[in-house]
Amino acid sequence: MDEVIVQRVERLVEYVSGFEDIQGFVAEAVRAVPRHRFIPDVALAAPSDPDHAFVIDRDSDPDTWWETVYSPTPIVTQLDDGDTDIRARVGVYTSSSSAPSTVAHLLQLLNPEPGDQMLEVGTGTGWTAALIAHLVGPHGRVTSIEIDEVVAEQAAKNLVSVGMHAHVVVGDGADGCPQGAPYDRVHVTCGIRTVPYAWVEQCRPGGVIVAPYCPGFGDDHALRLVALPDGTAIGRFPGHASYMMMRSQRPASYSPDDGSGRRYPTRVHPRTIGLAPPGADLAMAAVTGLYAHISREENRFLTYVLDPADPGQWAVAVHERGNPEHTVYQMGERPLWEEVCDAYFQWLGWGEPGRDRFGMTVTPEEQCVWLDTPDQVLNRG
């Protein structure tokens, strides 16, 4: 690499190394595997505010392309499963090179060792697979499964171009890849609401699974599970991680408002639920099984609550600026707003535990979220 590229790489390494939990082995992998070899000539820079997304084009504006590639920014490489041109900027993000800080955080939690047998779920551009291949070394093995054939083909080419050995398989990552089992580590690069048991089954005892747990309620969470000899897995939520959802676990579309809903007042401000801390989000998601998200308008703040099992059941709590009263509009019979409010105040009664006090157990039959110890289960499902 020429001197300018080396300087850009070092800036990214310095940025990643600035996080307290990131150790030297992760930073060294970022240094060894240049990100630019995995970014297409035309892509979409995706800062936290989607309204500020912008196209980067290596040919027409190389300076911006290079600056963005070696910045903290996630870079989207596919919209709407490939049905929308990336230059359109608007659409559902369905493949990307994730934010380097998030990649580093999950690799730190994974903590792979030289010689490990690895399964990666969601190849994307192939950059993370290359980082893992560097970490496990020539005596390790990386199997990366990608559901999109076009994405998988390009990722395989990217990996070959940098001399990193990872076996890219086209398939549904929810099924894992039994041909390469047992695995020492499973690295998941797509959001999940339910942990597929195949991942636990394909881990050797003591194997680690790291995934973005995205229950659809406010904040998302990093999940680190350890496989046990009895075929179960147990772990906790050590921080934040948000990724695009696994295709097979994407939420369903919800029924439009047909005017049949009912409107009523609520004493609870919509932001109390919509802007609750991560520990509360985790608790409310576990206790109720519901989705929730917020929307900000010029003079309104809205918190939506949705039943993932029934598209006809949803509610929206509305705060209008200058109005001391708040209202709820409810579709369907299930009292969604009251359920999430009850769960929030239950969380307060527990002493406002942070997400690090919650954990999960996965068995062949179910996954359970618990508080402090596995015998204090909040849900079964």
C-alpha positions in Angstrom: 0.0 0.0 0.0 1.2 3.5 -0.7 1.9 6.0 2.0 -1.4 7.8 1.8 -3.4 4.6 2.1 -1.3 3.5 5.1 -2.0 6.8 6.8 -5.8 6.4 6.2 -5.6 2.8 7.6 -3.7 4.0 10.7 -6.4 6.7 11.3 -9.0 3.9 11.3 -6.8 1.8 13.6 -6.4 4.7 16.0 -10.2 5.3 16.0 -11.0 1.6 16.8 -8.2 1.5 19.4 -9.8 4.4 21.2 -12.6 2.3 22.6 -11.8 0.9 26.1 -12.9 -2.7 25.4 -10.9 -3.1 22.2 -7.6 -5.0 22.6 -4.6 -5.0 20.4 -5.4 -8.1 18.4 -8.6 -6.5 17.0 -6.7 -3.3 16.0 -4.0 -5.3 14.4 -6.5 -7.2 12.3 -8.0 -3.9 11.1 -4.5 -2.8 10.2 -3.8 -6.1 8.3 -7.0 -6.2 6.3 -7.5 -3.0 4.3 -11.2 -2.0 4.2 -11.0 -0.4 0.8 -10.5 -3.8 -0.9 -14.1 -4.7 0.2 -16.0 -1.5 -0.7 -17.5 -1.2 -4.2 -16.8 1.8 -6.4 -20.3 3.2 -5.8 -21.9 2.8 -2.4 -24.0 4.7 0.1 -22.5 6.2 3.2 -25.0 5.8 6.0 -24.4 8.0 9.1 -26.8 7.7 12.0 -29.3 10.1 10.5 -30.7 8.5 7.3 -31.6 11.9 5.9 -27.9 12.6 5.7 -27.0 9.4 3.7 -24.9 10.2 0.6 -23.5 8.3 -2.4 -19.8 7.8 -2.7 -18.3 7.3 -6.1 -14.7 6.3 -6.5 -14.5 7.5 -10.1 -16.2 10.9 -9.9 -15.1 11.9 -6.4 -12.2 9.7 -5.2 -11.3 11.9 -2.2 -14.8 11.5 -0.6 -14.8 7.8 -1.4 -11.4 7.3 0.3 -12.2 9.5 3.3 -15.5 7.7 3.9 -14.1 4.2 3.5 -11.6 4.9 6.3 -14.0 6.8 8.5 -16.3 5.4 11.3 -19.2 5.4 8.9 -21.2 2.2 7.9 -21.3 1.8 4.1 -24.5 0.4 2.5 -23.8 -1.8 -0.5 -27.3 -3.0 -1.3 -30.9 -1.6 -1.2 -34.1 -3.6 -1.1 -32.3 -7.0 -1.7 -30.8 -5.5 -4.8 -34.0 -4.3 -6.4 -33.1 -0.6 -6.0 -30.0 1.0 -7.4 -27.7 2.3 -4.7 -27.7 5.7 -6.2 -31.4 6.1 -5.4 -30.3 6.5 -1.7 -33.8 5.6 -0.5 -34.8 2.1 0.3 -34.3 -0.7 2.9 -30.7 -1.3 3.7 -30.1 -5.0 3.0 -26.3 -5.4 2.9 -23.3 -3.3 4.0 -19.9 -2.9 5.4 -20.8 -2.3 9.1 -19.5 0.5 11.2 -15.9 -0.3 12.1 -16.5 0.3 15.8 -19.4 -2.3 15.9 -17.3 -4.8 13.9 -14.4 -4.3 16.4 -16.7 -4.6 19.4 -18.2 -7.9 18.3 -14.8 -9.3 17.4 -13.6 -8.4 20.9 -16.6 -10.3 22.4 -15.9 -13.3 20.0 -12.2 -13.4 21.0 -11.1 -15.9 18.3 -7.8 -17.8 18.8 -5.4 -19.0 16.1 -6.5 -22.4 14.8 -10.2 -21.8 15.6 -13.0 -23.3 13.5 -15.3 -20.4 12.7 -18.8 -19.9 11.3 -19.8 -16.5 10.1 -23.5 -15.8 9.4 -23.9 -13.0 6.9 -20.8 -12.5 4.7 -21.8 -9.1 3.3 -18.7 -7.5 1.6 -16.4 -10.1 3.2 -14.4 -7.6 5.3 -15.4 -9.2 8.6 -14.7 -12.7 7.2 -11.2 -11.5 6.2 -10.6 -10.0 9.7 -11.6 -13.3 11.2 -9.4 -15.3 8.8 -6.5 -13.1 9.8 -7.2 -13.8 13.5 -7.5 -17.6 13.2 -4.5 -17.8 11.0 -3.5 -20.5 8.5 -4.4 -23.4 10.8 -7.9 -22.1 11.4 -11.0 -22.4 9.2 -13.6 -19.8 8.4 -16.9 -20.7 6.8 -19.1 -17.7 5.9 -22.7 -18.2 4.9 -24.6 -15.6 2.8 -28.2 -15.8 1.7 -27.8 -13.5 -1.3 -26.0 -15.2 -4.2 -24.8 -12.0 -5.8 -23.4 -10.6 -2.6 -21.7 -14.0 -1.8 -20.0 -14.1 -5.2 -18.6 -10.6 -4.8 -17.5 -11.3 -1.3 -15.6 -14.4 -2.4 -13.8 -12.3 -5.0 -12.9 -9.7 -2.5 -11.5 -12.3 -0.1 -9.3 -13.9 -2.9 -8.1 -10.4 -3.9 -6.5 -9.9 -0.4 -5.3 -13.5 -0.1 -7.6 -14.3 2.8 -8.9 -17.9 3.0 -12.6 -18.1 3.9 -15.1 -20.6 2.4 -18.2 -18.7 1.3 -21.4 -20.7 1.2 -24.7 -19.5 -0.3 -27.6 -20.4 2.0 -29.8 -19.3 4.9 -27.6 -18.5 7.9 -30.4 -19.5 10.2 -29.5 -23.2 9.4 -25.8 -22.7 10.1 -23.5 -24.9 8.1 -23.4 -28.4 9.6 -20.7 -29.6 7.1 -18.1 -27.5 9.0 -19.3 -28.2 12.5 -18.4 -28.3 15.3 -17.4 -24.6 15.6 -15.3 -22.9 18.2 -17.0 -19.5 17.4 -20.1 -18.3 15.6 -20.1 -14.7 14.5 -23.4 -13.3 13.4 -23.5 -10.1 11.3 -27.3 -9.7 11.0 -29.9 -8.8 13.6 -31.9 -11.5 15.1 -35.0 -11.7 17.3 -34.7 -15.4 17.9 -31.5 -17.4 18.2 -31.6 -20.3 15.7 -30.9 -23.5 17.7 -28.8 -24.8 14.8 -26.0 -22.4 15.9 -26.0 -23.9 19.4 -26.1 -27.4 18.1 -23.2 -26.8 15.8 -21.0 -25.3 18.5 -18.6 -27.5 20.5 -19.0 -27.2 24.4 -17.4 -23.9 25.4 -17.9 -22.5 22.0 -19.0 -18.8 21.7 -21.8 -17.3 19.7 -21.9 -13.5 19.3 -24.8 -11.8 17.6 -26.8 -8.6 17.5 -30.0 -9.2 19.4 -32.6 -6.9 17.9 -36.0 -7.7 19.6 -37.6 -4.7 17.8 -38.1 -2.6 21.0 -36.0 0.6 21.2 -32.3 -0.1 21.6 -30.6 -3.2 20.2 -28.1 -5.3 22.1 -24.9 -7.4 21.7 -25.5 -11.0 22.8 -22.7 -13.3 23.8 -23.7 -16.9 24.4 -21.5 -19.9 25.5 -22.5 -23.4 24.4 -22.8 -25.9 27.3 -22.2 -29.7 27.2 -26.0 -30.4 27.7 -26.8 -28.8 24.3 -28.0 -25.4 25.7 -26.4 -22.0 25.6 -26.3 -19.2 28.1 -25.0 -15.7 28.1 -25.5 -12.0 28.6 -25.9 -8.6 26.8 -22.5 -6.8 26.9 -23.4 -3.6 25.2 -25.0 -2.2 22.1 -25.1 -3.7 18.6 -27.5 -3.0 15.8 -27.5 -4.6 12.4 -29.9 -5.2 9.5 -32.3 -8.0 10.3 -31.8 -11.6 9.1 -34.1 -12.0 6.1 -36.1 -14.8 7.7 -36.7 -12.7 10.8 -37.7 -9.4 9.3 -40.9 -8.0 10.9 -44.1 -8.3 9.0 -45.9 -5.3 7.5 -48.6 -3.9 9.6 -52.2 -3.3 8.6 -52.9 0.3 7.6 -55.3 2.5 9.7 -58.8 1.9 8.4 -60.4 4.3 10.8 -61.8 1.6 13.1 -59.4 2.3 16.0 -60.2 4.0 19.2 -58.6 7.1 20.7 -58.1 7.7 24.5 -55.9 9.7 26.8 -52.8 8.5 28.6 -51.0 9.9 31.6 -47.7 8.5 30.5 -45.7 10.7 28.2 -44.8 8.8 25.0 -41.1 9.6 25.4 -41.1 7.7 28.7 -41.5 4.5 26.8 -39.9 5.6 23.5 -36.7 6.9 25.0 -36.3 4.4 27.8 -32.8 3.2 28.7 -31.5 0.0 27.1 -32.2 -2.1 30.2 -35.8 -1.0 30.1 -36.1 -1.7 26.4 -34.7 -5.2 27.0 -37.2 -5.8 29.9 -40.2 -4.5 28.0 -39.4 -6.5 25.0 -39.0 -9.7 27.0 -42.1 -9.2 29.2 -44.5 -8.2 26.4 -43.1 -9.7 23.3 -44.0 -6.5 21.4 -42.1 -4.2 19.1 -41.8 -0.5 19.6 -40.2 2.5 17.8 -40.4 6.2 17.8 -41.0 8.9 15.2 -40.3 12.6 15.5 -42.2 15.2 13.6 -41.9 19.0 13.7 -44.4 19.4 16.5 -45.1 15.8 17.6 -43.4 12.9 19.3 -44.9 9.5 18.6 -44.2 6.0 20.1 -45.5 3.1 18.1 -46.2 -0.3 19.8 -46.8 -3.3 17.5 -47.8 -6.9 18.0 -45.4 -9.0 15.8 -47.9 -11.9 15.8 -50.8 -9.9 14.5 -50.4 -7.1 12.0 -53.8 -5.8 12.9 -52.8 -5.0 16.4 -50.9 -1.7 16.9 -51.0 1.5 18.8 -49.4 4.9 18.7 -49.0 7.3 21.7 -48.8 10.9 20.7 -47.3 14.0 22.3 -48.1 17.3 20.7 -45.8 20.2 21.5 -47.6 22.7 23.8 -50.3 20.2 24.7 -50.1 18.9 28.3 -52.4 16.0 27.4 -51.2 12.8 25.6 -53.3 10.5 23.5 -53.2 6.9 22.3 -54.7 5.6 19.1 -55.3 1.8 19.3 -56.0 -0.6 16.4 -57.2 -4.0 17.6 -58.3 -5.3 21.0 -55.0 -6.0 22.7 -54.1 -3.2 25.2 -50.6 -2.7 23.8 -49.8 0.7 25.3 -51.0 -0.4 28.8 -48.8 -3.6 28.6 -45.6 -1.8 27.8 -46.3 0.9 30.4 -46.9 -1.9 33.0 -43.6 -3.6 32.0 -41.7 -0.3 32.2 -42.9 0.4 35.7 -42.2 -3.2 36.7 -38.6 -2.5 35.5 -38.5 0.6 37.7 -39.6 -1.5 40.6 -36.7 -3.9 40.0 -34.3 -0.9 40.6 -33.8 0.1 37.0 -31.4 -2.7 36.1 -29.1 -2.0 33.1 -28.9 -4.4 30.3 -25.7 -6.0 31.7 -27.9 -7.6 34.4 -30.0 -9.4 31.9 -29.1 -12.7 30.3 -30.5 -15.4 27.9 -30.7 -19.1 27.9 -31.3 -21.0 24.6 -32.5 -24.6 24.6 -33.8 -26.8 21.7 -37.4 -25.7 22.7 -37.1 -22.0 23.6 -35.1 -19.0 24.5 -35.6 -17.3 27.8 -34.5 -13.8 28.9 -33.8 -13.5 32.6 -32.7 -11.0 35.2 -29.5 -11.5 37.2 -29.7 -15.4 37.3 -31.2 -17.9 35.0 -33.9 -18.9 37.4 -35.5 -15.4 37.3 -37.0 -15.8 33.8 -39.0 -12.9 32.3 -40.3 -14.7 29.3 -40.5 -18.1 27.7 -40.7 -18.3 23.9 
